[in-house]
Amino acid sequence: MSATIESSDINNIHEDRYQYTSDWLISTKRSHILQSKCVSPFICDKTKTAIANTAADTVTDSLTNAGDDGHQQQPPPPPSQMDLDRLCMTCRYEQILELPHMPDMTYANNWLTLVHSSGFRLEFNCLDALRLVSRQLPAHLKVDAAAEWMKARADSEFTKVTKKVFDWTFTTDYKGTITTSSVVPTTDGHEDGGSVVVVEVVDTDERIDIEKLKSKDEILFYDEVDLFEDELADHGVAKLSVKIRVMKQSFFILMRYFLRIDNVLVRMNDTRLYHEVGTDYILREYTHRDAYVRDLDISTAVLIDPVQLSQHLPAIDIQCHKLYIKQQQHQQQTKI
């Protein structure tokens, strides 16, 4: 079962690859944070202009075609992958996410991926996590100093208007990104007669056996990858990270979004995934917990430690699923 971990370090970018059984290839990448400014303004500005022109043309055509025939105006199409690939990573994030600002530490090039021999792929990355951040302000949430700040400026018109609206806590219920290859070829390389990979997500009452995870099994591979972190303008922390532990007969993944708004609220969104060798599914548990600090009778040391704190937060939402990896026979269609 044991295999060599292939590692590389180039320009402060660290990558690990681990072949787990004959079915799973596990990879992690840890790099520097996203740069705050564009690194290729000439190319990016031209590309963004082209994207804006395409969107404007689409809206104009939609308005023209609407006329009196009852057609509704169509929204502009998203940028093409070709256009996005021309942008630097900073501009790409801005174009896709359209957030007023990114987390202080956005690890755009960090990820954890697991690829199955069937073509199933499970990935944890920063971009897809931030896609799920709400474009609405979080209700009834302000940093502890906000009340005094608002009181001192009660007569100012600017305190009544928020120009950049989004969830500044970067709360996300991201559970990972699942993709599959459309067709897995046969052993001779032909797609005709190959198989299609299907992932079936099924509700379940089965839970991850924590006692099994406490056993002293040899750890064959371990890594932890940060995806983003923000200090909420020095009023707390919002952090998303993922870690994996691989044993002889199983692997376990924990992705945790942790939020602490000083003297206001704490929140955790945990996604746990567990797979045993010999089974055709991954067990996934998602748990959302939060509480106002005023309702918690705990020490400051516990409040800033997610591991200890998780034992004191009530579960607001629990979702349990089995992810079945299935292959179905592919029959190439005959064109008439």
C-alpha positions as CSV (number, residue, x, y, z in Angstrom):
1,M,0.0,0.0,0.0
2,S,2.8,2.4,0.7
3,A,4.0,4.6,-2.1
4,T,6.5,7.3,-2.6
5,I,5.3,10.9,-2.2
6,E,6.5,12.9,-5.2
7,S,7.3,16.5,-4.2
8,S,8.5,19.6,-6.0
9,D,9.5,23.1,-4.9
10,I,9.8,25.7,-7.6
11,N,9.7,29.5,-6.9
12,N,8.1,29.0,-3.5
13,I,5.4,26.7,-5.0
14,H,5.2,23.4,-3.3
15,E,3.4,20.4,-4.8
16,D,2.9,16.8,-3.6
17,R,1.6,13.8,-5.5
18,Y,0.6,10.6,-3.8
19,Q,-0.6,7.4,-5.6
20,Y,-3.1,5.8,-3.2
21,T,-3.9,2.3,-4.3
22,S,-4.3,1.8,-8.0
23,D,-7.5,3.9,-8.1
24,W,-6.6,7.3,-6.4
25,L,-4.1,10.0,-7.2
26,I,-4.0,12.6,-4.5
27,S,-2.4,16.0,-5.2
28,T,-1.8,19.2,-3.2
29,K,-0.4,22.6,-4.1
30,R,0.6,25.4,-1.8
31,S,1.7,28.8,-3.3
32,H,1.9,32.5,-2.5
33,I,-1.2,34.7,-2.0
34,L,-2.9,36.5,-4.9
35,Q,-1.3,39.7,-5.9
36,S,-3.3,42.9,-5.1
37,K,-2.7,44.5,-8.5
38,C,-2.7,43.4,-12.1
39,V,0.7,42.2,-13.3
40,S,0.0,42.6,-17.1
41,P,-2.2,45.7,-17.5
42,F,-1.7,46.0,-21.2
43,I,-3.1,42.6,-22.0
44,C,-5.7,42.5,-19.3
45,D,-7.1,45.9,-20.2
46,K,-7.5,44.9,-23.8
47,T,-9.1,41.7,-22.8
48,K,-11.5,43.3,-20.4
49,T,-12.5,45.8,-23.0
50,A,-13.2,43.0,-25.4
51,I,-15.3,41.2,-22.8
52,A,-17.3,44.4,-22.1
53,N,-17.9,45.0,-25.8
54,T,-19.2,41.5,-26.3
55,A,-21.6,41.9,-23.3
56,A,-22.8,45.2,-24.6
57,D,-23.4,43.8,-28.1
58,T,-25.4,41.0,-26.6
59,V,-27.6,43.3,-24.5
60,T,-28.2,45.5,-27.6
61,D,-29.2,42.5,-29.7
62,S,-31.5,41.3,-27.0
63,L,-33.2,44.7,-26.7
64,T,-33.6,44.8,-30.5
65,N,-35.1,41.3,-30.7
66,A,-37.4,41.9,-27.8
67,G,-39.5,44.4,-29.7
68,D,-43.2,43.6,-29.6
69,D,-42.9,39.8,-29.8
70,G,-42.8,39.3,-26.1
71,H,-39.2,38.1,-25.8
72,Q,-37.5,39.0,-22.6
73,Q,-34.1,40.7,-22.5
74,Q,-31.3,38.2,-22.1
75,P,-28.5,38.7,-19.6
76,P,-25.0,39.1,-21.1
77,P,-23.1,35.9,-21.5
78,P,-20.2,35.1,-19.1
79,P,-16.7,35.6,-20.4
80,S,-15.3,32.8,-22.5
81,Q,-12.7,30.5,-21.1
82,M,-10.3,31.8,-23.8
83,D,-10.8,35.4,-22.6
84,L,-10.3,34.4,-19.0
85,D,-7.1,32.6,-19.8
86,R,-5.7,35.8,-21.2
87,L,-6.1,37.6,-17.9
88,C,-3.7,37.5,-15.1
89,M,-4.9,35.7,-12.0
90,T,-5.8,38.8,-10.2
91,C,-8.0,40.2,-13.0
92,R,-9.4,36.7,-13.6
93,Y,-10.7,36.6,-10.0
94,E,-12.1,40.1,-10.3
95,Q,-13.8,39.3,-13.6
96,I,-15.4,36.0,-12.4
97,L,-16.3,36.9,-8.8
98,E,-17.1,40.7,-9.1
99,L,-16.6,41.1,-5.4
100,P,-15.7,44.6,-4.0
101,H,-12.5,43.1,-2.7
102,M,-10.9,39.7,-2.1
103,P,-9.9,38.2,1.2
104,D,-6.6,39.6,2.6
105,M,-4.9,36.3,1.8
106,T,-6.4,34.7,-1.3
107,Y,-4.5,31.6,-2.2
108,A,-5.6,31.4,-5.8
109,N,-3.1,28.7,-6.8
110,N,-3.7,26.4,-3.8
111,W,-5.7,23.2,-4.1
112,L,-6.3,19.7,-3.0
113,T,-7.4,17.2,-5.7
114,L,-8.3,13.5,-5.7
115,V,-8.6,11.8,-9.1
116,H,-10.1,8.4,-9.4
117,S,-9.1,5.9,-12.2
118,S,-12.8,6.1,-13.4
119,G,-12.4,9.7,-14.3
120,F,-14.1,11.1,-11.2
121,R,-12.4,14.2,-9.8
122,L,-12.9,15.9,-6.4
123,E,-11.2,19.2,-5.9
124,F,-11.0,21.9,-3.2
125,N,-10.0,25.4,-4.5
126,C,-10.3,29.0,-3.6
127,L,-12.2,30.3,-6.6
128,D,-15.1,27.9,-6.4
129,A,-15.4,28.6,-2.7
130,L,-15.6,32.3,-3.2
131,R,-18.2,31.9,-6.0
132,L,-20.7,31.0,-3.2
133,V,-20.1,34.2,-1.1
134,S,-23.4,36.1,-1.0
135,R,-23.8,39.4,-2.8
136,Q,-26.0,40.6,0.1
137,L,-25.0,42.1,3.4
138,P,-25.1,39.6,6.3
139,A,-28.2,40.4,8.3
140,H,-27.7,41.8,11.8
141,L,-24.0,41.5,11.7
142,K,-21.6,44.3,12.4
143,V,-18.2,44.4,14.0
144,D,-18.1,45.3,17.7
145,A,-16.9,48.8,17.1
146,A,-19.7,49.5,14.5
147,A,-22.3,50.7,17.1
148,E,-20.1,53.4,18.5
149,W,-18.9,54.4,15.0
150,M,-22.6,54.8,13.8
151,K,-23.6,56.7,16.9
152,A,-20.8,59.3,16.4
153,R,-22.0,59.7,12.8
154,A,-25.7,59.5,13.2
155,D,-26.4,62.7,11.4
156,S,-24.3,61.8,8.3
157,E,-26.0,60.8,5.2
158,F,-23.2,58.5,4.3
159,T,-23.8,56.2,7.3
160,K,-27.2,55.3,5.8
161,V,-25.9,54.0,2.4
162,T,-23.6,51.1,1.8
163,K,-22.2,51.3,-1.7
164,K,-20.3,48.0,-1.9
165,V,-22.8,45.3,-1.0
166,F,-21.6,41.8,-0.3
167,D,-21.1,39.4,2.5
168,W,-17.9,40.8,4.1
169,T,-17.6,37.7,6.3
170,F,-16.9,35.6,3.1
171,T,-19.2,32.9,4.5
172,T,-19.3,30.0,2.1
173,D,-21.0,26.6,2.2
174,Y,-18.6,25.2,-0.4
175,K,-18.3,21.4,-0.2
176,G,-15.8,20.8,-2.9
177,T,-16.0,20.6,-6.7
178,I,-16.9,17.4,-8.4
179,T,-16.2,16.8,-12.1
180,T,-16.0,13.7,-14.3
181,S,-14.6,12.9,-17.7
182,S,-17.4,12.6,-20.2
183,V,-16.2,9.3,-21.6
184,V,-13.6,6.9,-20.2
185,P,-12.1,5.1,-23.2
186,T,-11.6,1.3,-23.4
187,T,-8.2,-0.2,-22.9
188,D,-7.5,0.1,-26.6
189,G,-8.1,3.9,-26.5
190,H,-11.4,3.9,-28.4
191,E,-14.4,5.9,-26.9
192,D,-16.9,3.7,-28.6
193,G,-17.8,1.0,-26.1
194,G,-16.1,2.9,-23.2
195,S,-18.0,4.0,-20.1
196,V,-19.5,7.2,-18.8
197,V,-18.7,8.2,-15.2
198,V,-21.8,9.1,-13.2
199,V,-21.7,10.5,-9.6
200,E,-24.9,9.8,-7.7
201,V,-25.5,11.9,-4.5
202,V,-27.8,10.0,-2.1
203,D,-29.1,11.2,1.3
204,T,-28.0,8.9,4.1
205,D,-28.4,8.4,7.8
206,E,-24.9,6.8,8.0
207,R,-22.3,8.9,9.8
208,I,-18.5,8.9,9.7
209,D,-17.2,6.6,12.4
210,I,-15.2,8.9,14.6
211,E,-13.8,6.0,16.7
212,K,-12.2,4.6,13.6
213,L,-10.5,7.9,13.0
214,K,-9.1,7.9,16.5
215,S,-7.3,4.6,16.0
216,K,-3.5,4.6,15.7
217,D,-3.4,3.6,12.1
218,E,-0.2,4.6,10.2
219,I,-0.6,7.8,8.3
220,L,0.7,7.4,4.8
221,F,0.1,10.9,3.6
222,Y,-1.0,14.1,5.3
223,D,-1.3,17.7,4.2
224,E,-3.1,21.0,5.0
225,V,-3.9,23.6,2.4
226,D,-5.1,27.2,3.1
227,L,-7.6,28.5,0.6
228,F,-8.3,32.0,1.9
229,E,-8.1,34.1,5.1
230,D,-9.3,37.6,6.0
231,E,-8.8,39.6,9.2
232,L,-12.1,41.5,8.9
233,A,-10.2,44.9,9.2
234,D,-8.7,43.7,12.5
235,H,-12.0,42.7,14.0
236,G,-11.7,38.9,13.8
237,V,-10.9,36.3,11.2
238,A,-12.6,34.4,8.4
239,K,-10.6,31.4,7.1
240,L,-11.1,28.5,4.8
241,S,-8.7,25.5,4.8
242,V,-8.7,21.9,3.9
243,K,-6.7,19.0,5.2
244,I,-6.4,15.3,4.2
245,R,-5.2,12.3,6.1
246,V,-4.6,9.0,4.3
247,M,-4.4,5.7,6.1
248,K,-3.9,2.1,4.8
249,Q,-7.6,1.3,4.5
250,S,-9.2,4.8,4.2
251,F,-8.8,8.5,3.7
252,F,-10.4,11.4,5.6
253,I,-10.8,15.0,4.5
254,L,-11.9,18.0,6.6
255,M,-12.6,21.4,5.0
256,R,-13.4,24.1,7.6
257,Y,-14.7,27.6,7.1
258,F,-14.1,29.4,10.5
259,L,-15.5,32.9,11.3
260,R,-14.9,34.9,14.4
261,I,-16.2,38.4,14.6
262,D,-14.7,39.8,17.8
263,N,-17.3,40.0,20.7
264,V,-20.1,39.4,18.2
265,L,-20.3,35.9,16.6
266,V,-18.5,32.7,15.8
267,R,-19.4,30.3,12.9
268,M,-18.1,27.1,11.5
269,N,-19.0,25.3,8.2
270,D,-17.4,21.9,8.3
271,T,-17.3,19.4,5.4
272,R,-16.0,16.0,6.2
273,L,-15.4,13.2,3.7
274,Y,-14.5,9.6,4.4
275,H,-13.7,6.7,2.0
276,E,-12.8,3.1,2.8
277,V,-10.9,1.0,0.4
278,G,-13.1,-1.5,-1.3
279,T,-16.3,0.6,-1.2
280,D,-17.8,2.5,-4.2
281,Y,-18.8,5.6,-2.4
282,I,-17.5,8.6,-0.3
283,L,-19.4,9.5,2.8
284,R,-19.8,13.3,3.1
285,E,-21.0,15.2,6.1
286,Y,-21.7,19.0,6.1
287,T,-22.3,20.8,9.4
288,H,-23.2,24.4,9.9
289,R,-22.7,25.8,13.4
290,D,-22.8,29.4,14.8
291,A,-23.6,31.3,17.9
292,Y,-23.5,34.9,19.3
293,V,-20.6,35.4,21.7
294,R,-22.9,36.8,24.3
295,D,-24.7,33.4,24.5
296,L,-21.5,31.4,25.0
297,D,-20.0,30.9,28.5
298,I,-16.4,30.0,27.4
299,S,-13.0,31.4,27.9
300,T,-11.1,33.5,25.3
301,A,-8.7,30.7,24.8
302,V,-11.5,28.4,23.6
303,L,-13.1,31.1,21.6
304,I,-10.1,31.5,19.4
305,D,-9.4,27.8,19.0
306,P,-11.6,26.2,16.3
307,V,-10.9,22.6,17.6
308,Q,-12.1,23.3,21.1
309,L,-14.8,25.8,20.0
310,S,-16.5,23.3,17.8
311,Q,-17.6,21.4,20.9
312,H,-19.5,24.4,22.2
313,L,-21.4,25.5,19.1
314,P,-24.9,24.2,18.4
315,A,-25.5,22.5,15.0
316,I,-27.8,24.6,12.9
317,D,-27.8,22.4,9.8
318,I,-26.5,18.8,9.1
319,Q,-26.4,17.2,5.7
320,C,-25.2,13.7,5.1
321,H,-24.7,12.2,1.7
322,K,-23.1,9.2,0.0
323,L,-21.3,10.0,-3.3
324,Y,-21.5,6.9,-5.4
325,I,-19.0,6.7,-8.3
326,K,-20.6,4.7,-11.1
327,Q,-19.6,3.8,-14.6
328,Q,-22.2,3.3,-17.2
329,Q,-21.7,1.7,-20.7
330,H,-21.3,4.3,-23.4
331,Q,-22.7,3.7,-26.8
332,Q,-21.6,6.1,-29.5
333,Q,-24.5,7.5,-31.4
334,T,-24.7,6.8,-35.1
335,K,-25.2,9.9,-37.2
336,I,-27.9,9.6,-39.9
